[in-house]
Amino acid sequence: MKTHVLQKAVNFFGSQSGLAKAVGKKQGHVWWWLNKSTRVPVEIALRIEKATRGEISREELRPDLFDGVTVVRPTGQFVQGESGQ
């Protein structure tokens, strides 16, 4: 995960605390993901996608898991992750 993608989610919610509240975590978790971790947990990537109504996708947050994978959105839309190969 690239830090700027998670920063995009922080900006969407206005702060690390705002993002944390939206995904049911504490601000310290968001700080950790931004500054220490190499990736956001997959369940959090899914929560961010849902909380942003798809503005920030699971594919952006976790391309290591969703790259090249077809995802079916709740709307029924099929989304094919771009393969980095």
Contacts in CASP RR format, 6 or more apart in sequence:
PFRMAT RR
TARGET T0000
AUTHOR 0000-0000-0000
METHOD contacts of the structure
MODEL  1
MKTHVLQKAVNFFGSQSGLAKAVGKKQGHVWWWLNKSTRVPVEIALRIEK
ATRGEISREELRPDLFDGVTVVRPTGQFVQGESGQ
1 33 0 8 1.000
1 38 0 8 1.000
1 39 0 8 1.000
1 40 0 8 1.000
1 61 0 8 1.000
1 62 0 8 1.000
1 63 0 8 1.000
1 64 0 8 1.000
3 34 0 8 1.000
5 56 0 8 1.000
5 60 0 8 1.000
5 61 0 8 1.000
6 30 0 8 1.000
6 33 0 8 1.000
6 34 0 8 1.000
6 40 0 8 1.000
6 61 0 8 1.000
7 34 0 8 1.000
8 56 0 8 1.000
8 60 0 8 1.000
9 19 0 8 1.000
9 48 0 8 1.000
9 52 0 8 1.000
9 56 0 8 1.000
9 61 0 8 1.000
10 16 0 8 1.000
10 18 0 8 1.000
10 19 0 8 1.000
10 30 0 8 1.000
10 34 0 8 1.000
12 19 0 8 1.000
12 52 0 8 1.000
12 55 0 8 1.000
12 56 0 8 1.000
13 19 0 8 1.000
13 21 0 8 1.000
13 22 0 8 1.000
13 51 0 8 1.000
16 27 0 8 1.000
16 28 0 8 1.000
16 30 0 8 1.000
16 31 0 8 1.000
16 34 0 8 1.000
17 27 0 8 1.000
17 30 0 8 1.000
18 27 0 8 1.000
19 30 0 8 1.000
19 48 0 8 1.000
20 26 0 8 1.000
20 27 0 8 1.000
20 28 0 8 1.000
20 29 0 8 1.000
20 30 0 8 1.000
22 47 0 8 1.000
22 48 0 8 1.000
22 51 0 8 1.000
23 44 0 8 1.000
23 47 0 8 1.000
23 48 0 8 1.000
23 51 0 8 1.000
24 47 0 8 1.000
25 44 0 8 1.000
33 39 0 8 1.000
33 40 0 8 1.000
33 44 0 8 1.000
39 61 0 8 1.000
39 62 0 8 1.000
39 64 0 8 1.000
40 48 0 8 1.000
40 61 0 8 1.000
40 62 0 8 1.000
42 58 0 8 1.000
42 62 0 8 1.000
42 65 0 8 1.000
45 58 0 8 1.000
45 61 0 8 1.000
45 62 0 8 1.000
45 65 0 8 1.000
46 58 0 8 1.000
48 56 0 8 1.000
48 58 0 8 1.000
48 61 0 8 1.000
49 56 0 8 1.000
49 57 0 8 1.000
49 58 0 8 1.000
49 61 0 8 1.000
54 73 0 8 1.000
57 79 0 8 1.000
58 65 0 8 1.000
58 66 0 8 1.000
58 71 0 8 1.000
59 66 0 8 1.000
59 67 0 8 1.000
59 69 0 8 1.000
59 71 0 8 1.000
59 79 0 8 1.000
59 81 0 8 1.000
59 82 0 8 1.000
66 81 0 8 1.000
67 81 0 8 1.000
67 82 0 8 1.000
67 83 0 8 1.000
67 84 0 8 1.000
68 80 0 8 1.000
68 81 0 8 1.000
68 82 0 8 1.000
68 83 0 8 1.000
68 84 0 8 1.000
69 80 0 8 1.000
69 81 0 8 1.000
70 78 0 8 1.000
70 79 0 8 1.000
70 80 0 8 1.000
70 81 0 8 1.000
71 78 0 8 1.000
71 79 0 8 1.000
71 80 0 8 1.000
71 81 0 8 1.000
72 78 0 8 1.000
72 79 0 8 1.000
73 79 0 8 1.000
END
